[in-house]
Amino acid sequence: MKRIISILAAVITAFSFFAFNAYAQTPEINSEAVIDYDTDIAYGIYNTDLNSDISTKAKSLIVTKYISITKSENYLELYAKTLGTSEVTKCGFTYIKVQRLINNTWTDFGTYCYKDQYSDSNMKVFKVNVYGPKGYTYRAICEHYAEKKTLLGLKSKETAYNVTTTMYFS
């Protein structure tokens, strides 16, 4: 009986790992930026519909992933949201970072780098004003996160990378 339970647990664990990690996005992003001097908002290139209740992937835990930077006169506003299915019990971001383009290299803007921003629900909204120096090109990156409990107390997890387009702050 113990052997059957351990085999069943191993099969469930393997299935959860392969099924949900297949959806994790970690694309290569070119460090060369196209500077957009005219935009007042930079959207995440992997954003999904903020009003969506239905996931486009049948087994996906993350329904909505969104990140943006909005330019105001004296600061940039960073806004991010992760929404999971109704089964999700922990939701948020493994990291959210604001980056500046310095010498053609994206560099973390240390004051505005956050880790482990979660809520014990199926939604997490993150918002902060970024007071960075003008004259730089900015972007934001994040990793959306969602988890739910499965059989035998195991956890099923999903992550998804997101990055905004670039914005010149003048």
C-alpha positions as CSV (number, residue, x, y, z in Angstrom):
1,M,0.0,0.0,0.0
2,K,2.8,2.4,0.8
3,R,4.5,1.6,-2.5
4,I,1.3,2.4,-4.4
5,I,0.9,5.7,-2.6
6,S,4.5,6.7,-3.2
7,I,4.2,5.7,-6.9
8,L,1.0,7.8,-7.2
9,A,2.7,10.7,-5.5
10,A,5.6,10.5,-7.9
11,V,3.4,10.4,-10.9
12,I,1.3,13.4,-9.7
13,T,4.5,15.4,-9.0
14,A,6.0,14.6,-12.4
15,F,2.8,15.5,-14.2
16,S,2.5,18.8,-12.3
17,F,6.1,19.7,-13.0
18,F,5.9,19.0,-16.7
19,A,2.4,20.3,-17.3
20,F,2.8,23.6,-15.6
21,N,6.4,24.4,-16.3
22,A,5.7,24.0,-20.0
23,Y,3.9,27.3,-19.9
24,A,6.7,29.3,-18.1
25,Q,8.0,32.0,-20.4
26,T,11.6,33.1,-20.2
27,P,12.3,34.6,-23.6
28,E,15.5,36.1,-24.6
29,I,15.2,39.9,-24.7
30,N,17.6,41.9,-26.8
31,S,19.4,44.5,-24.7
32,E,19.3,47.0,-27.6
33,A,16.3,49.2,-27.0
34,V,14.2,51.2,-29.4
35,I,13.8,54.5,-27.6
36,D,10.3,55.9,-27.8
37,Y,10.4,59.6,-27.0
38,D,6.7,60.2,-27.6
39,T,5.0,57.6,-25.4
40,D,3.5,58.3,-22.0
41,I,2.9,54.7,-21.2
42,A,4.9,51.5,-21.7
43,Y,2.9,48.3,-21.7
44,G,4.1,44.7,-21.0
45,I,4.7,42.8,-24.2
46,Y,3.2,39.6,-22.7
47,N,0.1,41.4,-21.1
48,T,-3.2,39.6,-21.2
49,D,-6.6,41.1,-20.9
50,L,-7.2,42.9,-17.5
51,N,-10.9,42.1,-17.6
52,S,-10.6,38.5,-18.7
53,D,-12.1,35.7,-16.5
54,I,-11.1,32.9,-18.8
55,S,-7.6,31.7,-19.4
56,T,-6.5,31.0,-22.9
57,K,-4.6,27.9,-21.8
58,A,-6.8,25.2,-20.3
59,K,-4.3,24.2,-17.6
60,S,-3.0,27.7,-16.9
61,L,-3.2,29.0,-13.3
62,I,-2.6,32.6,-14.4
63,V,-5.6,34.3,-16.1
64,T,-4.3,37.9,-16.3
65,K,-0.7,39.2,-16.3
66,Y,-0.2,42.9,-16.7
67,I,2.6,45.4,-16.2
68,S,3.0,49.0,-17.3
69,I,4.9,52.2,-16.6
70,T,3.1,55.5,-17.0
71,K,5.0,58.8,-17.3
72,S,4.0,61.8,-15.3
73,E,5.8,65.1,-14.9
74,N,8.0,64.2,-12.0
75,Y,7.9,60.4,-11.7
76,L,7.0,57.1,-13.4
77,E,4.2,55.0,-12.1
78,L,4.8,51.2,-12.1
79,Y,1.6,49.1,-12.1
80,A,1.5,45.3,-12.2
81,K,-1.3,42.7,-11.7
82,T,-1.4,39.0,-11.5
83,L,-4.8,37.3,-11.5
84,G,-5.1,33.5,-11.0
85,T,-8.0,31.1,-11.5
86,S,-10.5,30.6,-8.7
87,E,-8.4,27.6,-7.5
88,V,-5.3,29.7,-6.9
89,T,-4.4,30.2,-3.2
90,K,-1.2,32.2,-3.6
91,C,-0.6,34.8,-6.3
92,G,1.8,37.6,-7.1
93,F,5.3,38.2,-8.3
94,T,8.6,36.5,-7.6
95,Y,10.3,39.8,-8.6
96,I,9.4,43.2,-10.0
97,K,12.2,45.4,-11.2
98,V,12.6,48.8,-12.8
99,Q,15.6,49.0,-15.1
100,R,17.5,51.8,-16.8
101,L,19.4,51.7,-20.0
102,I,23.0,52.6,-19.3
103,N,25.7,52.2,-21.9
104,N,23.4,50.0,-23.9
105,T,22.9,47.6,-21.0
106,W,19.8,47.1,-18.9
107,T,20.7,47.8,-15.3
108,D,18.5,47.3,-12.2
109,F,17.4,50.5,-10.6
110,G,18.1,49.2,-7.1
111,T,15.7,51.4,-5.2
112,Y,12.9,50.0,-7.2
113,C,13.6,46.2,-7.2
114,Y,11.2,44.0,-5.2
115,K,11.1,40.3,-4.5
116,D,8.4,38.0,-3.2
117,Q,5.3,40.2,-3.6
118,Y,2.5,37.8,-2.9
119,S,-1.0,37.6,-1.5
120,D,-2.8,34.6,-0.1
121,S,-5.6,34.9,-2.7
122,N,-6.0,34.6,-6.4
123,M,-5.0,38.2,-7.2
124,K,-2.1,40.6,-6.4
125,V,-1.9,44.3,-7.5
126,F,1.4,46.1,-7.2
127,K,1.7,49.9,-7.6
128,V,4.6,52.3,-6.8
129,N,5.8,55.7,-8.0
130,V,9.4,55.6,-9.3
131,Y,11.4,58.8,-8.7
132,G,14.3,58.2,-11.1
133,P,16.5,60.8,-12.8
134,K,15.4,62.1,-16.1
135,G,17.4,61.6,-19.2
136,Y,17.3,57.8,-19.1
137,T,15.3,55.1,-20.9
138,Y,13.3,52.9,-18.5
139,R,11.5,49.6,-18.6
140,A,10.0,47.2,-16.0
141,I,10.3,43.4,-15.8
142,C,8.6,40.9,-13.6
143,E,7.8,37.3,-13.1
144,H,4.1,36.6,-12.4
145,Y,3.5,33.7,-10.0
146,A,0.5,31.6,-9.0
147,E,0.1,28.4,-7.0
148,K,-2.7,26.0,-5.9
149,K,-2.8,23.0,-3.7
150,T,-3.3,19.6,-5.3
151,L,-3.9,16.1,-4.1
152,L,-1.9,15.0,-1.1
153,G,-1.0,18.5,-0.1
154,L,1.3,19.1,-3.1
155,K,1.5,22.5,-4.8
156,S,1.1,23.2,-8.5
157,K,2.9,26.4,-9.5
158,E,3.1,28.5,-12.6
159,T,5.3,31.5,-13.5
160,A,5.3,33.8,-16.4
161,Y,7.9,36.4,-17.5
162,N,6.8,39.9,-18.6
163,V,8.6,43.0,-19.7
164,T,7.4,46.5,-20.8
165,T,8.3,48.3,-23.9
166,T,10.8,51.1,-23.2
167,M,10.1,54.7,-22.3
168,Y,12.4,57.7,-22.3
169,F,11.9,59.9,-19.2
170,S,12.6,63.6,-19.9
